[in-house]
Amino acid sequence: TYSAKKNADEWRATVVRMVAYAQGNGVFKTGDDEAITKFLAETQTPEAVQKRTEMVAQASTSGTSLLGSEVKAPVIPKPISPLSGSAVLVVVGGAILFGVMMLRRPGNLPLGIALASAGAVPKEPISTSTTSSKSKAPQPVAPDPKKSALILQLARIETQTPNAKTLRFLIPPGEQFSARPGQFLTFQWMIDGKKAVRSYTICSSPTQQGYIEITPKQVDNGYVSTFLNEKATIGLTVEAKGPSGQFYFDETKHKKLVLLAAGSGITPMVSILRYLDDRCLEIDTTLIYGVQTPKDIIFEKELNRLKERLNNFRYTVSLTKPEKDWKGVTGRINRALIEANVKDLSGSTFFLCGPKQFMDSLTETLRSMGVATDQIRVESFGGRPLVESTPSVPSSIPSGKAKTIIDAAPIEKVERVNVTRPLVISDNSVEFVRSRKQCLVPPEKTLLEVAEINGVTIPFSCRQGQCGTCTTRLLEGDVVMEVENGLDPELKEEGYILTCVGHPKGKVKLDA
């Protein structure tokens, strides 16, 4: 509500997000959202609201323009997605109601009641019964604030290595964005008319306001990484959700840091180091960074600068394919290299980031050295392949073939394969409430995989239950998760689950 807003900028940002959500659901065509946004943003003051009340009421009932008689009411096209006529009316009605409610500054009417009366959600509450997840979450009544999208614009490109560039994206004015050092964003790219979802770590410091930076490393045949490194230009816009991930530095808990990185796994480490620098934190920090050759050292100049600026910071690079004149450390990061650089194992927190094989090997090495499991924090790039969804897939798991794309950036090797997916009769099913789809769930499929096959968008990254990006509210039913490392305990108590490792027991309902 308006009264809950701290200032006009936050209120205007809410208006912009509302219109962006409506446009994303096919309610407005390109151009209409700009006019509506301008109108709403310029009239969201206590003085202007009273004057507009009668006009808004008349416009909402007669279908005339909210912008005044001099501007024609926007033509609402048919959504691209195959929605029924009633579904279209629900989406349109909900969007219009949002605008009317905003202009009237509702302070006493609960948002859920207002939307229910408009037909956006069931009026009767849904009972829940779960064992694996204590779900107390209500039916969805509006875009989930935890998944609200930012529209970012590319403002700067900096070459780091021959196959890695740092991209700086501006955050829209008025948007409140807050991240922790080490977290990532999930981006939805539109490339040649095709949607591609990828997650990239934020490498800029959270203390920097107004922008975020990512450093995608180009991989062979990588659809998105190749585009970002070769074709991305200033002015490019992209939708991003987050930040997400449990892999982050907490200055109240982590008093000694050991950062172990390989390849593009350096990106979250740089965010942490920049944060230490910006905050003038003199925390004992050791970075061991493994790459193939000197030209593969991402952020080389930045790391050397930080080495001079940060007290108690030690930095070692180890090459697996050194050149003849290389006088530094060689070979993969191993026990001997760690023991030579880290004196206090028991008092340190270890951050590991890189390819899965790198992560698994070092995790076992650290455990063999007596490092406790709760001292090890991991962020693995890669995992299960992404199932490419198509609009024509029906609301049940089909037989036949579905493409897979292994390009969740940054992965060292990328390939495309076909996987046969036989139809399996199952008593387990899921209802994606927001998407209005009901699907069978074969025993071998996760909820995320079923969502992808059926065109339901759920953000994801690691696909291993480690990062928390795919966290989704369980509205009803019982879900068993293979692992829960990436699930925030507080969110679990609120009824959230990890869809990438989640399997339903019987019928479940998800807020997706």
N, C-alpha and C positions, 0 to 999 in steps of 0.2 A: 504494500500500500504506500501511498504518497507520504503518509506521516512517518513511515519507517525509514524513509530515505534521509541521509545525512545532509545532502546538498543537491543543488540543481543538476550538477554534472552527473552524479550517480543516477538521478532520475532519467536524464536524457539517454544515458547509456542503456538503461533498462528498455526504453522505448526502441532504441536501435536494435537490440537483441530480439525484441518481440517481432519487429518487422522482418528481420533476417530469418527468424524461425518460420514465419508465414510464407516468405518467398521460397525457402527451402522445401516446403511441403507443396509447392505448386500453386499456392493461392494467388500470388501476384506475379505478373510478368516483369521482366527487367525494365526499370524506369519507373514503374508505379511505386516501388518501395522507396525510391529517393524522394518523391513528392510527399508521400505519406510521412516518411521520417522527418522531413523538414517541417511539415505542419505540426506534428506532435511535439517535436523538440522545441519549437518556438512558442508553443502555447501551454507548456507545463509549468505554469506559475499560478499561485493562488488567485492573483488578480485576473488572470485570463480565463480561468475555469468557469466562473459564474456566467460570464458573457457568452460562453460557447455551449452551455448546457442545452438550451432549446434547439440550437442548430444541430448539435450532435444527435439529439433524440429524433429530430425530423429526418436527418440523413439516414439514420439506421433503419427507419421504418419505410421511407420512400425510395431508398436506393440511390438518392442523389449524392453528389460528391461531398465528402467531408471537408474538402479544401475550399468550398465556396462556390457560388454560381458561376464564377469566371473560369472554373476548371472542371472538365468532365470527369465523372466518376470513373475510376479505373475499371477496365474490362477484365474480368476474372476468367482466365482460360481454364480449360480442362487440365487437371494434373496429368503429368506424364505417366505416373504409376497407375496401374489398373484398379482404381478405386471405384466403388459403386456410387450411384448418385447420392445416396444418403450419406455416404462417407464424405463426399465432397462438401455437402451442406454442413456437416459437422465441423470440418476443418475451417471452412469459410466463416461459419457462424461463430466459432471459437475465436478466430482472429479479430472479427469485427467487435465481439464482446470485449476482448482485451482492450481495444482502442477506446470503447465507450467507458469501460471501467476506469481506465487511466485518466481520462478527461474529467471524470466525476470524482476523482480522488477517493475511492472507496476506503473507508476506515473501519467500518463496523461489520461489513459483509465478508465472511470468510471466502477466500478465493475458490476453494473446493466446492462450496455450495453454489457459488455463482456459475461455475463451469458445469456443474451437474445439471443445473436448471436449463442450461443451454444444450444439453444432450452430449457434452464432451465426455462425460464419465457416468457410470451407473450411479443412481441416486442411493441405492442401498449399499451399505458397506459389505465388503467381502470377508468372510471368516477365514482365518489362516490356521494351519496346523503343520508344524514342522518339528523335526527332531534334530537334523544336522544343522539347521539354521533357525535361530529364534526370530522369526519374521513377525514384526509388528507394523510393517509398512502398509500404508493405505493404498488404495488404487491410485494410479498416476493421474494428476489433475492438470499438469502443465509441464513444459520442458524441464527435465531434471537439472537443477542448478549445478550438480556435480559434473554434468556433461555439456554445459553451455559452451557454445562454440565462439571462438574469436575469429574475426576476419583480419588477417595479417597481410601487410604489404611489404614486398621486398624492396629494401632501400640501399643495400650495400653488398658487394661481392668481393671477397678477398681470397686469393689463391694461397693455399697452405703448402700443398705438394702437387706433383703432376696429376694426381687423381683424387684430390680432396680440396674443397673450397668451403670457406665460412660464409654463410648467408645471414645477413642481419634483416630481421623483419620488424617493422614498426607496429606497436600496439595502438589501437585506436584511442584517440583522446577521450578521457572520461572512463575508460575501462579500468576496472580494478583487477590487476593481475599480481599474483603472489606465488612464488615457487621456492623450493628448498634446493640448495646446491647439490646436483646429482640427478634431479628428476628429469622427466622428458615430456614431450608433447606428442599427441597423435594427430597427424595431418591427413586431410582428405584432398588429394590433388586431382585436378582435372587436366588430363594430358591427351590431346587429340580426341577430345570428346569422350574419353574413358575415365572412370573414377578409379583411383588407386589410393589405398590407405596405408600409410607407413608411419612408424614412430621414430623420432630422432631426439637424442639427448640435448638438453639446453646446455650450451657450453659457456654462455655468458654468466656473469655473476648475478644472483637474485637482487643484489643491491642496486643494480643499474635500472633506472626507470625509463619507460617509454619504448623499450625494444627487447627482443630476445635474439640470440644467435644459435645457429646449429651448424655442424660441419659434416655434411654427408660425404662419405667416401665412395667413389665410383667403383662398382664391381662389374666383372664381365657379364654382359647381357642383362645387367640390372636396368629394368625399365625406368624406375623413378630416379635412381642414383645417377644414371646417365643423363637424363633430362636436366636434373639440377646442376650437374657439373658442366654440361655442354650447351644447354639451350635456355636456361633460366635467365631472365633479363630484369632489370630494374623496373619496378611497377607491378610485377607479378603478384597476384593476390591468392591466398589460400585459406581454407578453413582449418582451424586447429582446436583440439580439445585437450583439456588437462589444466595444470600439470598432473602427472601421475607417477607412481613408483615409490617403493619403500627403500630404494637405494639412495640415501641422502645423508649428508653430514649434519650432525646435531651437536652444536658447540657446548650444550649443557651436559652431554653424555660422553662424547668422544674427546679424550684428552691427549691421546697419542695416535697418530695416523700412519698407516702403511698402505700406500696406494700401489697396486699391482695392475698394470695395464698392458694390453697387446693391441697393436694396430689402431683402429678407430676407437678402441676402448678408452683412449685417452680423454675423450670429450667430457665425461662427467668429472674426471679428475681435474681438468682445467677449470671447470665451474667451481669446484671446491677450493682450489688454490686461489682463484681470483677473489672468491668470497673471503678467504683468510686475509688476503692483501687489503681488500677494501675495508675490512673490519679491524685491521691492525691486530689480528689475533696471533700471538706467539705460541702456537701449538706445535709440538714436536712432530714433524711430518717427513716421511721418507717416500719418494716416488721411484719405482723401478719400472721402466718402460721398455717393452720388447717390440722391435720391428725388424724387417728384413735388411734394408740398406739405409744409409744416411739420408737419402732423398725421400724415404718413407716416414721420416720423423715429422709428425703433424705438430704444429705449434712450437717449432724449434726455437724461434726467436722469443716467443712469449715465455717459454719455460726457462730460457737463459736469463731473461729479465726478472722473472719471479725468483730465481735462485739468488740474484743479487739483492732483491728487495726484502724477501721474507727471512726473518730470523728463524733458526732451527729447522730449515728446509734443506733436505739433501735430495739430489736428483741423479739417477744413473740410467743410461741407455745401454741396452744390450742388443747386438745385431746377430741375426741368424745367417745372413749372407754378407759378411763384411767385405769391404774393398781392401786392397793391399796396403793402403796407407792408413787404415783405421787402427788407432792405438788404444781404443777403449775396450769395454767388456764385450765378449762374444758368446753366442749360444743362447738357448732358451732359458727363461727364468726358472730356476730350480732351487732346491734346498740350500745348496752351498752359497748361492748368490744372496738369498734371503738372510742366511746366518751372518754373512759378511757385512750386511748393511743394517740389520735390525738387532739391537742389543737387548731390548726389553720386549720379549714376545708376550708375556702374560699381561702386560699393561697396555697393549696396543689393540686398536681396532683395525682390521684388515678389510680394505675395499678392493674387490677383484672385478675387472671388467674386460671382456674380450670374447673371442669365439668360444663356443661351448667346450671344445676339447681343452682349451687353455684353462677354462674355469674348473672343469672336473679334475684335471691333473693337479692344479695348485691347491684346490680344496683338500684333496687327499694328502698332499704334501704337508700342508699346514697342520692338519689333524695328527699326522705322524710325528710332528714336531711338538705336540702337546698343546696346540692352540685350541681353545674351546670353541664349540660350534657357534655360540652366541657372540663370539668376537669376529666372526667372518660374515661379511656382507657381500653379496654377489649380484652382478648385473650381466646377464649373458645375452649377446646379440645373436639371434637366430632361434630356431626351434622348429615346431611342426609347421608344415607348409600351409599357406593360406588357400582356402577354397574360393575360387573366383565365382561369385554369384552372378546370375543373369536374371533379368526381369521376367522371363517367360517360365521360370521354374514354378511349379504349382506348390500349394501349401501342404505338401507331404514329401517325405524323402523319396526321390525318384531313383529308378535304376538307370544303368547306363554309365556314362563317363562324365567326369567333371574335371576341369583343368585345375592344376595347382600351380601356384607361383611361389617360388622360394626366393624372395627378394626383400625380406624384412630387414631394412637397412640397420646397420651395415653388416652384411654377410660376405664372407670371403669368396664363396663360390655360389653361382646361381645357375639354375637349370629349370626347364619346363618339362613336366611329365604328365602322362595321363594315368589316372587311377580308376580302376573299375570299382563301382559302388553298388553292390547288389542290394535289392530291397529285402529288408529283414522285418518280419512281423514282430511287433513289440507291444507290450502293455504300457510302456512308458510314453508319455507325450508331454508337449509343452505348448502353452498358449502365450504368444508374444502380444501382450495386451495393447500396447501402443500401436503396433503394426497390424493388429487385427488378423493374426495368422495362428492357426493351430496345426501342429506338426507331430508326426510320430518320431520317436527317438530310438534308433537301433542301439543295442547295448554297447557297441564299439565306438559310438559317436559321442562327442561332448556337446553340450548345449551351444557352445560357440560355433562348432562345425555345422550343426543343424541350422543355426541362425544364418550362417553364410550361404548355405545351399539354398535357403528359401528367401534370400534377399532382405534379411533383417540386419540392419547395421548395428553392430556392437563394437566399440573401439577395442583394440587389442595391441599387444606388442610381443611379449616373450612366448606366449602360448604354452607356458610350462608352470603356471601358477606362482610365478616369482615376482612379477612387476606390479600387479594390481590394476592394470589398465582396463581389463574386461569386467571389473566389478559391477554387478548389476543387482538391483533389488529383487528379492524373491517375495512375491506377493502371496503365494499359496503353494503348499505342497512341501515335499522333502527332497533335498538335493544332497548327494554325497560327493565330496571333493577328494581328488587323489592327493593333493597337497594344499596347504593353506598359508604358505610362507608369505605370499604377496597380499594377503587380506588383512587389512587393518582391524585389530580386535574390536574397536568401537563400532566400525561398520558392520562387523559380523553380528554384534549384539543388536544392531538396528535391522537385521534381516538381509544383508547383502551377501552375495556369493561370487565365486570366481567361475565364470562361464567356460573358460578355456580348459578347466579340469573338472567341470561339474557334470554329474550324471543324475538324471531324475529318478526317483523311486515312485512310480505311478504317474499321476497327472500333476503338473506344476504350472504355475503362472509366473511370468517374468515381466518386469517393467521395461520392456524393450519393443 
